[in-house]
Amino acid sequence: MRLKSIFSNSFGILISRVSGLLRDILMTSALGASIWSDIFLMAFKFPNLFRRIFAEGSFTQSFMPSYVASKQKGVFAVAIFMRFMLIIVGFSLIVTLFPETFTKALAWDWNDDLIGKTAPLTIINFWYLDLIFIVTFLGTILQHKEHFFTTAFSTVWLNIAMIATLMFYAKSEPQTIVYALSFSILAGGLLQVATHMIAIRKKGLAKILIGGWKYRKTKDVKQEEKSFNKLFLPSVIGNSTAQIASFIDTSLASFLVAGSVSYLFYANRVFQLPFAIIALAITTALFPAISKAIKNSNEEAAFANLSKAFWLLSILLGASVLGGILLSEPIVWLLFERGAFDLEDTKNTAYVLQMYMVGLIPFGLAKLFSLYLYAMHKHLKAAKIAVISLVINVIFSIILMQSMGAAGLALSGSIGGFAQLFLTIKEVGFDKFWNIVKSKTMPMFIITMITFGTILYFINKFLIDMIR
């Protein structure tokens, strides 16, 4: 297991997430959990939905195995980049021409006035997708060389742009703030692209892409493209289910009391901190190594990496779950309760956070085991599992939102995570899973969780008495 790669990736993500939390703290102070925060988050969620479906997980998981196997890496990379860039720019132009239609698709319960206020912001925010695809493409090339820090850190530039905007427009009207934030997102995207281009040049990878462009018409990469195409669609389906679930949750939350969209967003931001720093960092760092091991028919080495990562994930995510559930209210109070974000918002967001944290371990471990499936080119199997999990998620969302509101939507996501973990382990093999679980690490894991949970319980009681 590549600890150096994991550490650099985790450190970069940590800085990005911390700066993201600072950004959200300033945003809650300026906008609170209000209709204007809902409008901005709805407009920003639209490009994020497609970014995560097409530009990030799906692209990397299908591109990496094909790129590793390609004999004409530069030509193959350029061919795929040109195809995707053309599609994404075309899609962005369509959204620009028909913003109300696309906004209505996301917030179908909103009236014409709210749609009209959100549509212009949808246009501005959606062009971030074009920039982030370039970032993802260059980041995947860097990952092949086991350089992760640039991509992990790059979101800091987006956060810096938004933080500077929030500080400058802090005293402005909410409408002015959300427009300024939307333009700052594009500025942050341009900075992310520039950072990756510098890293590509420093790592000596520019000549691969330049050569790929130069010889794109003379080298035959049809077989590599065919392999990529075969993997990409199942990968899109597999990765899109989480985003579709988030899309549906956001839409369902628009039927609930005002502020519900914001409760989900802020709670999910806290949830994503340990998930990204721990689960995403570890799996992202391991993916190139596992893909190369599988290509070289060394499945034993691939599984050894998987086994070591399992316990590292379990211990770190387990501690995060206990901290997130037992200290949910103090965490939300510390991060967000100021300005327009009041005590009631804190309690509602903390409840949603608890329900999200229930699913942290299954989501993290499912990510790990699905990584193994993707490296084995079993993208279709992973896609089927993800779709089944999505259906379970949606069914429980409709049921639980009736009694639990936004928290019910969060809990439904966690239930879907458990379903995805079970089905993924079944596909990888229960025998392999039990070989990992029955190791000598299990007793230490149980004792550690009990001890840590007890300590956090008393810390929470002290903090609640102090802040209330």
N, C-alpha and C positions, 0 to 999 in steps of 0.2 A: 504494500500500500504506500503510495507516494505522499508522505507526510509534508514534504516541502511544498508540493503543489496544492495540497489541501489547505495548508496554513496560509499561503499567499492568496488563494482564492477566498478563504474565509475572512482574512484581514481586509481585503478589498471590499467584499460584500458588507462587512461590519461597518466600515467607514461610510459606505453608500447608504446603508440602512439608518445609521445614526443621523446622518445629514438629512435623510428623508423624514425621520421623526421630528427633527428640528423644524423642517419645512412644514410638517403637519401641525406642530404646536403653534407656529405663527399663523397658519391658515385658520385654525380653530379660534384663535384670539381675534382674528380679523372678521371671520364670517360666521363662527359658531356652527351649530347644527341647524342651519336655516334653509330657506328655499333657495337662496343664492348659492349656498355651498352644494346643495343637491343639484342645481343646474350645472355648475362647473364640473362636479364629479361625474355627472351623467355624460357631459360632452367629452370629458377626458377618458371615460371608460370605453367609449366606442373605439378609438384607435388602439387602446390597450387590449381590447378583446381580440382584434385581428392581429395585433403585434404578437401576442402570445400564441395564437393559433398558427400563423403562417411564418412569422419572422424568427421566433426564438426556438422553442422546444422542437417543433416539427421539423424545421429546417436543419438544425444541428444534428438531431438523431437520425435523420435520413442521409444528410450530406456527409457526415463524418465517416461512416462505414464505406460509402462509395468513393470518397476522396482517398481514404487509406488504400483501397484496392486499385485505384486508378493508376495507369502507367503514364498518363499524360495529365498530371495534376493541374498544371497551369491552364491548359486549354479547357479541361473539364470545368474548372472553377469559373472561368470567364463565361463559358456557355451557360452555366446555371445562373450566374449573376445577371447576365443580360436578359434572360427569360423572365426571371422574377421581377427585376426592376421595371420592365415594360408592363407587366401585369399590375404591379402595385401602383405605379404612376397613373395608369389608366383607371384603376379603381378610385384613386384619390380624386381624379377629375370628375368622375360620376357623382361622388359624394358632394363635391363642390357645386355641381349643377342641381342636385336634388337633396339638399340637407334636411329639409322638413320630413321627407319620406323616411330617411334613415334614422332620424332622431325619434320619430314616432314609432319605429320598429323597436326601439329600445325602451321607450317610456310610453307604452300604449294607453295608460290610464291618465296621462297628463292632458290638460285642455289645450286649446289652440294658442292661448296666450303664453303658456309655459313653453310649448314647442317652439313658438316664434322667438322667444328669448334665448332658447338653447341652440337653435339651428345655426346661427352665425358662429357660435363658439365651436360647434361640431366641425365646421369647415376648417377653422384655424387649427384645431387640435389634430385633425385627421392626417394632416401632412407630416406629423411626427412619425407616422408609420413608415414613410419613405426613408427618412433618415435612420430610423432604428434598424431597418433591414440591412442597410449598408454596414452599420455597427455589428450586427449579428453575423453577417457574412465574413467580415474581416476578423471578428472575434473567433469564429470557428477555425479559420486558417491559423490563427495564433494558438488555439488550443491543440491543434495537431502537433505543434512544436512544444506543447506542454507549458505554454505561457498563458496564465489565467488572470494575472493581476489587473492588466489594462481594462479588460472587459468588466471584471468585478467592480473595479473602482470607477468606471466611466460614468455611472449614474450620478456620482457626486456633482458632475458638471451641470446636469439637469437640475439637481437640488439647489446648487449655488445660484443658478439663474433665477429660480423661483423664489428663493429666500431673499435675494437682493430686491426682487420686484415687490415682495410682500412688505419689506422694510420701507421701501421708497413710497409705496402707495398705502401705507398702513392707515392713514387718516382719510382716505378717499371713500367715495360711495361704493357699496358692494358691487354694483354693475361695472364700475371702472376697474375694480380689483380683479374680477374674473376675466375681463378682457386682457388686462395686462399680464395676468398669469398665463393665459393661453399663448400669447406671443412669446413669453419667456420660455415656454416649453420648446418652441422651435429653435430659440437661441441655444438652449441647453443641448438639443439634438445635434446642432451644427458643431458644438464643442466636442461632443462624443465622437462624431465622425473624424474630426481633426486629430483627436487623441489616438484613435486607432490607426490612422494613416501614418502618424509618426512612429508608432510601435512597429507597424509592418515594415517600414523603412529600416528601423534600427535592427530588426531581427533578420534583415537580409531577404525578406520574402517578397519585396516589391518586384524583383526580377522574375519571379515565378509568374506573377500576374501579368507583368508586361510581356513576357514571353508567350503567355497564354493568349493574350490579345493579338500579338504579332503573328502567331501561327494558327489562329483559330480556324482558318479556312483550309489549312493544309493537313491538319491532324484529325484522325477519325476517333471520336469519343462517343459514338452512338451507343456502344455497349455499356459504357459507364452511365450515360444518360438514361438508358433503359433500366439499369439497375436502380438508379436514383428514383426514377418515376415509380417503379414498383414499390419502393419503400415509402415514398413521400405521402401518398394518399392515406394509407393506413396510419402513418405517423400523425397526419393532420387530424384524423378522426380521434386517435388516442389522446392527443394533446388538447384538442378543442373541447373535450367534454368538461374539463375543469372550468374552462372559460365560459362555456355555454351555461354551466351551472351557476357561475357568478353572474352572468347576463340575466338568467332567469330570476335569480335571487334579487338582483337590483330592480328588475321589473315588478316582481311580486311585492317588494318593499315599497314601491310607489303607491300600492293600494293601502298601505298601513299609515299610521300617524306621521305627520310631518317630522322630518329628522331621521326616519328609519334608514334611509339610504346612507346617511352620514354615520349612524351608529354602526352599520355593517362595515363601512369603509374604514373608520378609525380603529375598530376592533380588529379587522383583518390586517391592518397595517402593523399592529403589535404582534399578531399571530405570525405574520410573514417574517418578522425579525429572526426568531430562532429557526424557523423553517429554512430561510435563505442561508443564514450563517452556518448552519449545521448540515441540513439535508441537501440543499442544492449545492453547497460548496463541496461536500464530499463526493456526491454523485457526479458532478461536473468534472472534478479532477480525476475521477477514476475512469470515466467513459473512454477517453482515448486509449488508455492502457488496456482496458478490457477488450476494446475493439481490435487492437493490434494483436492481443493474445489469441483471440478467436480466429483472426485472419491466419495466424501462424499455426492453427490447430492445437493450441495449447490451452485446452479448456480447464485443465487443473489449475494453472496459474490464474486464470480469470476467476475461478470459483474461490481461490484462496484470498484474492483481493475482496471479493464479495463477503466472505466470512469475517474477515477482520473489520470491515466497515460496519457490519451488522451490530456488533457490540458497542463500537464507538458511537454509532447513531443512537442505539437504545439507551445508553447511559446519559448522553447529553440531551436527547429529546425528552427522556423521562424526567430529568431535573427541570427542564423547561416547562413541561406540563404541570408539574406540581407548583412551580413558581407562578405560572400564568393563572391557574385556577385559584390558589389560595391567596395570592396577592393581587387579584384582578382589580379591585377597587382602588387600592393605593397606587397601582401602576397607572391607571387611567387618570386618577386625581393629579398625580405628579406630572404627567405628560400633557394633559389637555384642559384641566379645569382652570380656566382663566378667561377673562373677557366675556364674550357672548356664550361661552360653554359653561353651563351651570351645574349644580349638584345633581339635578334630575338627569341631565345628559350623561354625567359620570356614572350613575347607577345603571342606566340603560345600556351604556357602552360596555361596562364591566360584565354585565350579564351575558351580553353577546360574546364577549371575549372568552368567558368560561366555556361556552358551548363550542366555540372554535377550537379551543385548546384540547378538548376531548379527542379530537381527531388528529392531533399533531404527530403522535407516534405512528399510527397506521398510514398517514399520508407520507411520512418520511421513509418508512420501510417499504411501502409500495413503490415509491420512487426508486429506491435502491434495487429491488428485485425486477422492476420493469426495465431498468437499465440493462440488466443481464439479458432480458428478452430482446431488446433493441440491438444489442451487440451480436446476438445470435441471428439477427435478421428476421425475428419473429414479430414484425411490426403489426401484422394482421391480428395475431393473437392478443397483443397488448391493446389494440383498438377495440376488439370485441369486449374485453374485460372492462375497458373504460366506459363503453356505451352502456353496459349492464349496470355499472356503478352509477352512471348519470341518471338512468331511469329510476333506480332506487332512491337517489337523492331527491329527484323532482317529486316523486310520490310522497315522501315524508315531508318535503317542504310545504306542499299544499295542505297536508294534514296538520302539521305542527304550528304553522303560522297562525292558525285560527285561535289557538290558546296561548301561544308563547310569543307571538309577534316576530320581530326581527331575530330574537334569540332562537326561535324555532327554525328559521332558515339556516342559521349557523350550525345548529345541532344536526340538521338534515345533511349538511355537507360532511360532518364528521361520520355520520352513519354510512354515507357513501364511501368514505375513506376506508372504513373497516371492511366493507364489501369488496373494494378494489384490492386491498391487501390479501384477503382470503383467496380470491380468485387468481391473483398473480402468483402467490405461493403454490397454489394447486398446479399452475402451469409449469413453474420452475421445477416443482417436485417436492412433495411433503417429506420425502426421505432426506433430501439435501437440507431442508429447513430444520428438521429434527436433529440432524447432525450438528447444526450450528447451536441450536437452543440447549441441547443437553451437555454442553461443554461446562468446564469448571467455573466459567464466568457467571453462570446463572445465580448461584447463592450470593455472590458479591453484589450482583445487580439488585436483588431483592432487599438485602440488608441496607444498601446505600439509599434506595428509594424510601424505605420506611424511616430511616434516620433523618434524611433530608426533609421529608414531608412533615415529620413531627416538629422539627426546628422552624419550618416555614409557618406552621399553624400558629405557634406562639408569637412569631414575629408579626403575623397579620393581625392578631388580637391587639398587640401593642400599637401598631400603626393606626388601626381603625379608631382606637380610643384617642390617639393623639390628634388625628386630623378632623375628628368629629366632636 
